[in-house]
Amino acid sequence: MGTGDRSHYDVLGLSARATTDEVRAAYRRAARDHHPDAGGDAARMSELNAAWHVLGDPHRRAAYDRQLARRPASAAPAASAAHGGDEPGWDIDADGYRTAEVWADLADARPLRPTRALEGWWAILPPGTLLASIGVFFGAFVLSAPSLLALSGGLFVLAVGLFVLAPLRAMSRRDPG
């Protein structure tokens, strides 16, 4: 729900059937009137921003609408009063409390940032080293060479290290552009 017992739709003065363009227009109109730089109230602007954050994104809005539909009309004031009513949020369960923004982020299936695949040698080096250690291990038994057994152990340790480092390398790369 929105702040207090008001939904995000109430904050923007809209019905739940409002189109995306109507939501955008209502937010802009209200932001012009209530922005602190134009002499408006910072708390009211915070309410407007929270409403726009949820209703302006189709995935978050769909999750919010599903949550509103599950909630009985008489439970809305009681739930917000139980948590002090000063922070916007939805009562998810008895064990936890998440704000509308956090719940909407959890509800959408979009990743936080694009995934990055390993490229070049970093993609083939960990499995290649593991296969080499297995091959040298079997070669050590076929040739009865203890030095190959030691080499196999070293290659295996190296392969494990590369399997740990390769994803860290992918995560630490900077985005091009």
Buried (B, 14 or more C-beta within 10 A) or exposed (E): BBBBBBBBBBBBEBEBEBEEEBBBBBBEEBBEBBBEEEEBEEEBBBBBBBBBBBBBBEBBBEBBBEBBEEBEEEBBBEBBEEEEBEEBBBBEEEEEBBBBBEBBBEBEEEEEEEEEEBEEEBEEBBEEBBEBBBEBBEBBEEEEBEEBBEBBBEBBEBBBEBBEEBEEEBEEEEEEE
